[in-house]
């Protein structure tokens, strides 16, 4: 039986119609303890559902629906590593990233690899095609591949690496990426292409634009391996795109994969240096002329 055909679902739906005319002012006036009854606190987080059309009966019906759907059973399956993501045939392991000392060994290994990659950027070990340090990192993605990293960067702004600037491109409109590229230096810019399926039109359009911009300055396709990494589960399409299975940049950093929390339940992040292809790109930005005063000084990324 589908959950929305169950008696628990029908009972909750009927009650929802019964309380629909109620106004929040009336509900608060009738219960001086409404906020305390319909809110929860845990580890500094507040979940306030008192300002919804909910009453004690609705809460009981929600609990009954959760039992009918076996939410607790599915939670146990998730924690046990069972493949409950049926569309992709994989386990849902995002909570393993937050397990701290109890994290699975495979997660620990991957996080260490990602840390090594980040430290190669911070230390200046990773160099661009002209032998210069990376000063700007551009995340190209959309939806959860944009909003999640964007939120994290803003939340951790106080800990940002000095002289390393982070930018985001999400809109397929050329007006989003063109002004950014106009003020960046292709010799010191690293692009992170975030697309789980590697079929997202907006992301790939912007990625190809960025690659054309880089090649116009570098003059050789091999430079792409030093300025692009990709985050994807679709290794076949990344290979077709020109992304090599190993990193060939002068940093010596190998590829890494990690379970990811957030929008995607069990996505694996594959860091790869991207190779170039013969595709044509639109819009094609003007070649960088090296006249920006911001980049006449030597990069000082640490």
N, C-alpha and C positions, 0 to 999 in steps of 0.2 A: 504493500500500500504506500502510495506517495504521501509525504508528510502533510501536504495541503488537502488531502482527502481524509485525514484522520479526524476522529471525534475531538481531539484536543485542539486541533487547528480550527475546526468549525465553532467550537465553544468560544475560543478567543476572538474569532471574527465577529460572532454575534455580540459579544460584550463590547467590542470596539465600537460597533454601531450604536449601542445603548449609551455609551459615554461620550459619543462624538459631540452632542450639543452642549456639553458642560464647558464652562469658561474657567480659566485658571483662577480668576479672582474669586469665584464661588468655591473652588476646591480649597484654596488657602484660607478663605474665611471660615469654612466649615471645620478645618483641622489646623489648630495652632502649632502642631508638631509635624506638619506635612514635610518640611524639609528634612527633619531628622528621620522620618519614617522612610522617605524615598530618596536617600542618598547614601553613598558609601565612600569611605576613605581607606586607602591602602598605600603604604610606602610613599606618603607625600602626595598621592594623586587623589583627586576628588571626582567622583562620578555622581553628578546631580541629575536625577531623572524626575525630580519633584515638579518640574515645570513642563511636564508632559501630561496628557490626559490619561492618567493612570491612577488606580485606586488599589485597595488591598485585594479585591477580587481579581483585577487584571494581573497583579503580581503573582497570585496563586495560579492563574491560568497560564502565565508565561512559564512558570516552573513546571507545570504539568506538560506543556508542549516540549520543553527541554528534555524531560524524561521520556516522552513518547519518541522523540528524535534520537534518543540515546546519545546525547551530547557528551556525557561523562565517558561513555564507552569509546566514542570516537577520539576523545582527548587522550585516553589511555593508549589507543592505537597509535596516535601521533607521537606520543612520548616514547613508545616502544620502537619507533622507526619503521612502522608498517607503511606500505605504499598506498596512502589514502588519497593522494592526488591522482584520481583516475584518468583525468584528461592527458596527463603526461606520464603516467605509470611510474611515479616516483614518490619517495617519502617526503614529508613536510618537515624540514629540519631547521627552520629559521630560529626556533627557540634554542637550538644548540649553540648558536653564536653568543647567547647571553648566559651560558652555563658556567662561565668563569673557569674555576679549577676543575669542574666536572665536565668540561667540554670534551667531545670525542676526539681521539688522536688525529683523525683526518681533518677535523676543523682546526685544531691547533697548528698542524703543519701548514695548512693553507693560509691561515692568518699570519703566520711567521713569514711566509713567502711574500704576502702582500705588504707586510711591514718592511721587508728587505727592499721591495720595489720602491716604496715611498721614501725610504732612507736614501736610496740611490739618487732620487730627485733632490731631496733636501741637501744632501752633502755635495752635490755637483758631480757625482760620479757619472750620472746619465748626462750625456752631452748631445747637442744638436749636430746637424750636418756640418756646421762650420766650427765645431769644437767648443761651442759656448754652452754655459749652463742654461738650464730651463728656468725661465722667470715667470712664465704664464702657463696655466693649465686650463683648457677649455673643455667642459663637459658638454657633449652633444647628445641629447636624448629628449624624450617627451613623456609626459605623464609621470609615472612613478620613477622613471629613469632620469627625470629632471627635478621633480619636486622633492623627492627624498634627499638626494645629495645637496640640493639647494638649501633645504631646511637645516641639514647637518652643518653645512658651512657657516650659515648664519648663527646657529646656536653655539658653535665653537669658535666664533670670530676672535675671542680673546686669546685663543691659543694658536692663532694662525702663524704659519711659518713666515718669518720676516723675508721681505723681497720676493715672495712667491704669491702671485695673484691668481685667483680662481674666478673663472667666468662660466656662464651658462648660455647655451643656445638651444631653443626648443621650437620656435616658430619656423614653419617652412617658408614664410615670407622672407625674401632676401633682405628686407629692411632690418631683420633681426641680426643676421650674421655679418652683413657687409660693413656696418659701422664698427663692429668689433675688430674685424680683420684689418680695417684701415688704420687702427691704432696699435696693432700688435706687430711684433718682430718675428718673422717666420723662422729665423735662426734660433730663437729661444722659446718657441711655443710648442707645447705638447697637447695633443687632442685625445680625449677619452671618448670613444664612440660606444654609447650604451644602448644596446638593443638586444633583448633576450632572443628573439626569433631571427634577428638580422634581416627582417623584411619590412620594418617600419619606414614608410615612404618619407615622412618628414625628416627622420634621423638620417637616412641614407642620402637624401638630397643635400642636406647640410654637410654631411661627411665628405661627399664628393666635391662640393664647393671648396671646403677647407683643403682638401688634398690638391686640387688644382692650384689654389693660392700658394701652397707650399712649393709645388713643383715649379711654378713660375719663377720663384726666387732661387730655388736650389739648382735647377737646371739638370737634375738627374733623379731618376725614379728611386734609386737606392736610399735617398734621403728620407723617404717616407717611413722606413723602419725605425728611425730615430725620433719621429715626431707623432706617431699614432700608436695607440693601444686600443684594443676592442674588448668589450664586456658582452659576451653572448654565450648561449648554449648551442647555437646552430653552427657547429664547426665546419660543416660542409659548405654552407653559404659564406662563412668567413674565408674559407679557403678559396672559393670561387671569386670572392671580392679581391683576393690577393694577400690575405693575411697569412703569414707563415706560421707553422706550428711551433717554432722556437724563435726566440728574440735574437736578432742579429746585430743589435746596436752595440756600440762600444762600451756599454755599461756591463755587458756580460750577464745581465739579469735574465733568467729563464722565465718560462710561462708559469702562471699560477692559476688555480681555480679555487673558488670558495663558495660554500653555501651562503646564500644571501637572505637577510631578513627584509621585511618591507612588503612592497606590493606583490612580489612574486614569492610563492611559497617555498620553492626548493630550487630556485635557479642557481646555476653555478657560474661564477664570474670567471671568464677566461681572458687573462691579460695576454695579449699578443701584440707584437709589433706588426703594423700593417704594411703590406707591400702595395705597389701601385698597379694600376691597370690602364688599359688604353681607352676607357670610357670617356665620353665627353661630359662636361659638367656645366650646370647652369645654376645661378648666374655666375659667370666667370669674372671674378674681381680683378681689378687692375694689379699688375705686378707690384710688389713692394719695392720702393725706391731707396729705402734706407735713409730717408731725410728726416724722420721723426726725431726731434730733439730728445725724446724720452729714452731712445735706445742708442744715442751716441756714446753714452758712458758704458764701461764694461759691466756686465751683469754681476750682481753681488749676492745671488741666491745662496743661502747656506743650508 
